[in-house]
Amino acid sequence: MALSYRPASASLFEPLWAIEQAAHPYPWSESLLRSCLTAPYWGEVACTETPVGFYLFQQVLDEVTLMNICVDPVHQGQGWGQALLERALMRARAAEARRCFLEVRASNVAALALYRKVGFVEDVRRKGYYPCSEGREDAVLMSCTL
Ligand SMILES: CC(C)(COP(=O)(O)OP(=O)(O)OC[C@H]1O[C@@H](n2cnc3c(N)ncnc32)[C@H](O)[C@@H]1OP(=O)(O)O)[C@@H](O)C(=O)NCCC(=O)NCCS
């Protein structure tokens, strides 16, 4: 099934909030997601008939930070996360960004593998940055040239 893309906007909050809560073991708060659906943040929603995933960037001049990317668990493992990330990087390039940064939990093996697969490299780790069920875990900071 082909994906189509729509701008991530406040009108899509409800389906995106449902995906956020289903996909992330440590989901964002409702208010954080709402705030990232307005400028200066931007992104897109991948849809079949309904939204199945989304990404969100913060852009400052020629740098973007990937704030979030997720795919509804029902639709994971069939290449859509990679398609969404490649689309996001293409759109960032079109918006004249030259470098993309992100931060991910060290335990998030799926996301780490995806990021490495599309060309992100690890820059540094922040020890014990995130609270987690076993205490705290590292944040992995990664980047790629666009
Ligand atoms: C990370 C995420 C977006 C991947 O989406 P997806 O649609 O399942 O990924 P794809 O099917 O496109 O897989 C692409 C690549 O990701 C990696 N990957 C995906 N799932 C994986 C898993 N369970 N274990 C290890 N690697 C995995 C692999 O490198 C895979 O390539 P391969 O199939 O050639 O091995 C999805 O797991 C997700 O939404 N996770 C929750 C939200 C999250 O953690 N977001 C990132 C941090 S903000």
The ligand as an SDF file (V2000), in Angstrom:
LIG
                    3D

 48 50  0  0  0  0  0  0  0  0999 V2000
   11.7460    3.3240   14.9900 C   0  0  0  0  0  0  0  0  0  0  0  0
   10.4760    3.0760   14.1460 C   0  0  0  0  0  0  0  0  0  0  0  0
    9.9850    4.4120   13.5880 C   0  0  0  0  0  0  0  0  0  0  0  0
   10.8230    2.1280   12.9870 C   0  0  0  0  0  0  0  0  0  0  0  0
    9.6520    1.9990   12.1730 O   0  0  0  0  0  0  0  0  0  0  0  0
    9.3490    0.6740   11.3150 P   0  0  0  0  0  0  0  0  0  0  0  0
    8.3170    1.0190   10.3200 O   0  0  0  0  0  0  0  0  0  0  0  0
    9.0550   -0.4660   12.2280 O   0  0  0  0  0  0  0  0  0  0  0  0
   10.7790    0.4300   10.6250 O   0  0  0  0  0  0  0  0  0  0  0  0
   11.0540   -0.2560    9.1880 P   0  0  0  0  0  0  0  0  0  0  0  0
   10.1670   -1.4250    9.0100 O   0  0  0  0  0  0  0  0  0  0  0  0
   11.0400    0.7990    8.1490 O   0  0  0  0  0  0  0  0  0  0  0  0
   12.5410   -0.7810    9.3990 O   0  0  0  0  0  0  0  0  0  0  0  0
   13.6640   -0.0400    8.9040 C   0  0  0  0  0  0  0  0  0  0  0  0
   14.9030   -0.4310    9.6780 C   0  0  0  0  0  0  0  0  0  0  0  0
   14.7720   -0.0850   11.0490 O   0  0  0  0  0  0  0  0  0  0  0  0
   15.4510   -1.0470   11.8550 C   0  0  0  0  0  0  0  0  0  0  0  0
   14.4610   -1.7370   12.6970 N   0  0  0  0  0  0  0  0  0  0  0  0
   13.1200   -1.5940   12.6590 C   0  0  0  0  0  0  0  0  0  0  0  0
   12.5550   -2.3440   13.6200 N   0  0  0  0  0  0  0  0  0  0  0  0
   13.5680   -2.9610   14.2790 C   0  0  0  0  0  0  0  0  0  0  0  0
   13.6180   -3.8480   15.3870 C   0  0  0  0  0  0  0  0  0  0  0  0
   12.5080   -4.2680   16.0120 N   0  0  0  0  0  0  0  0  0  0  0  0
   14.8290   -4.2870   15.8170 N   0  0  0  0  0  0  0  0  0  0  0  0
   15.9680   -3.8650   15.2220 C   0  0  0  0  0  0  0  0  0  0  0  0
   15.9740   -3.0140   14.1470 N   0  0  0  0  0  0  0  0  0  0  0  0
   14.7890   -2.5820   13.6940 C   0  0  0  0  0  0  0  0  0  0  0  0
   16.1210   -1.9990   10.8940 C   0  0  0  0  0  0  0  0  0  0  0  0
   17.4030   -1.4740   10.5870 O   0  0  0  0  0  0  0  0  0  0  0  0
   15.1970   -1.9030    9.6960 C   0  0  0  0  0  0  0  0  0  0  0  0
   15.8430   -2.2750    8.5100 O   0  0  0  0  0  0  0  0  0  0  0  0
   15.7970   -3.8480    8.0200 P   0  0  0  0  0  0  0  0  0  0  0  0
   14.3380   -4.1930    7.9130 O   0  0  0  0  0  0  0  0  0  0  0  0
   16.5180   -3.8230    6.7210 O   0  0  0  0  0  0  0  0  0  0  0  0
   16.4870   -4.6250    9.1110 O   0  0  0  0  0  0  0  0  0  0  0  0
    9.3780    2.3680   15.0050 C   0  0  0  0  0  0  0  0  0  0  0  0
    9.9390    1.2380   15.6340 O   0  0  0  0  0  0  0  0  0  0  0  0
    8.7380    3.2490   16.0540 C   0  0  0  0  0  0  0  0  0  0  0  0
    7.8110    3.9930   15.7660 O   0  0  0  0  0  0  0  0  0  0  0  0
    9.2230    3.1290   17.3040 N   0  0  0  0  0  0  0  0  0  0  0  0
    8.6180    3.8760   18.4210 C   0  0  0  0  0  0  0  0  0  0  0  0
    8.9240    5.3400   18.3450 C   0  0  0  0  0  0  0  0  0  0  0  0
   10.4110    5.6000   18.4410 C   0  0  0  0  0  0  0  0  0  0  0  0
   11.1390    4.9620   19.1940 O   0  0  0  0  0  0  0  0  0  0  0  0
   10.8840    6.5890   17.6520 N   0  0  0  0  0  0  0  0  0  0  0  0
   12.2810    6.9640   17.6030 C   0  0  0  0  0  0  0  0  0  0  0  0
   12.7440    7.7540   18.7490 C   0  0  0  0  0  0  0  0  0  0  0  0
   12.0540    9.3720   18.8130 S   0  0  0  0  0  0  0  0  0  0  0  0
  1  2  1  0
  2  3  1  0
  2  4  1  0
  2 36  1  0
  4  5  1  0
  5  6  1  0
  6  7  2  0
  6  8  1  0
  6  9  1  0
  9 10  1  0
 10 11  2  0
 10 12  1  0
 10 13  1  0
 13 14  1  0
 14 15  1  0
 15 16  1  0
 15 30  1  0
 16 17  1  0
 17 18  1  0
 17 28  1  0
 18 19  1  0
 18 27  1  0
 19 20  2  0
 20 21  1  0
 21 22  1  0
 21 27  2  0
 22 23  1  0
 22 24  2  0
 24 25  1  0
 25 26  2  0
 26 27  1  0
 28 29  1  0
 28 30  1  0
 30 31  1  0
 31 32  1  0
 32 33  2  0
 32 34  1  0
 32 35  1  0
 36 37  1  0
 36 38  1  0
 38 39  2  0
 38 40  1  0
 40 41  1  0
 41 42  1  0
 42 43  1  0
 43 44  2  0
 43 45  1  0
 45 46  1  0
 46 47  1  0
 47 48  1  0
M  END
$$$$
